Amino acid sequence: MSRTVIPFGPQHPVLPEPVHLDLVVEDEKVIEARPSIGFIHRGLEKLVEKKDYVEFVYVAERVCGICSFIHGQTYCQAIETIMDVKVPPRALYLRTVWGELSRIHSHLLWLGLMADAMGFESLFMHSWRVREKILNIIEATTGGRVIFGSCKIGGVRRDIEADAITRILKEIDEIEKDMRGITKVFLDDHSVKARLCGVGVLSKQDAYDLGCVGPMLRASGVSQDMRRLGYAAFSDIPVEPITRTEGDSYARCAVRCEELFQSVRIIRTALAKIPGGEIAIKVTGNPNGETITRTEQPRGEVIYHIKANATKNLQRFRVRTPTFANLPAMLSILPGCDLADVPVIVLTIDPCISCTER
Amino acid sequence: MSYFSMSKLALKWVFTTPATTSYPFEPRIEIDGSRGWLVFTDDDCVYCNVCAKKCPTGALQVIRAEKTVTLDRLSCITCGCCVEVCPKDSLKLSSGHGTPQVTKGRESYQRKEG
């Protein structure tokens, strides 16, 4: 059987973002996948030379359009570590709540895209309908739908008042009920299982060796979650990583479904325990030093490396995004799969090419 | 494993009004606290230039000699930085989103005297 090379992407109906794969196929089986990225490099890391370290929060938030809040939060945490700033506890709790809301909205978006990739259009619509309710909460509390703009060095910009907390808790109950209906279809439906079970299996050892992060790693049975490092309010709110052992596309979908409810629990706990007081402290001076900060984004662990030299502009800013860490694993599970399963496998890593290229 | 697990959800929505609205015939409901359209509440502006200095995108410009503030709406990212730093509360972010900007250029605002 002769081999054929089929180009997949950068424009493709199931791809939310541009990644290009040259798929070497023999009949309908993929033999090799050769990736190329670089379509949307924006040079955000270079911008540290133009924007001062306070303004750069806005740039850091725009590294990704979905996990924007956690990017901003990680950047602020890194600067706060260098400058030895003690963030007020209320701000830490608010960051936790917004971070988890952002996780729910990212996972619901992914579930919708997954349903769309499988051709399950109605399920896609329902996932995004529920996501819209989360976006409304985010907009009411931070002012933005996807670019929150509420995190700043030394704390947060906005507070959530007591009556708003009551309202959010009520809305979260409704949303949880809606999510139960949707995730039941993802987890139990025959057609979904037929499409996902046994597709793109990644063993525990391979997941670990290839440096996977986030739901991709947890679906293969490795219990790792950066929230256990105790950043923000996670030192007070314990998080038990959700793991599966199958390592296939269904397991990755199931991990994200269960994480939705885990995030709901975290939001409830954080809002119940939220302390009073200041939401930000004034930060003066310029940072001087070097640090690495790790946080758990919806897609997995993100690493920020920041180097400052006591001037208002940082010397070096570097981000290792979760998609970058998951790409080698994706390339390792593509050989041997059916051509029709490629969109599903690519989507199960939850690719965010904008983050990866920055 | 179950068959037709979507049926219950689909049936419920057959008898429910759509979750979507028929925008633009039906205007979007504004959410309180949303960072929308930057609005000048004028009168108290002292042209101190702090908003323009702090604006991360350089969308705001203050011309003190002409007592004018200009704004490039296409550069404004509605971050609210100018609103935070304004000592006279001459700026605010309304929860609405205004009309779409279709031409390049700067809008200018002058204080109403008297």
Interface residues (C-beta under 8 A of the other chain):
Chain A: K51 E55 Y58 F120 S122 L123 H126 R129 E132 N136 E139 A140 T141 T142 G143 G144 I147 G149 R157 R158 G181 I182 K184 V185 D188 D189 H190 K193
Chain B: M1 S2 Y3 S5 M6 K8 L9 A10 W13 A19 I31 D32 G33 S34 R35 P56 I77 T78 C79 G80 E84 L93
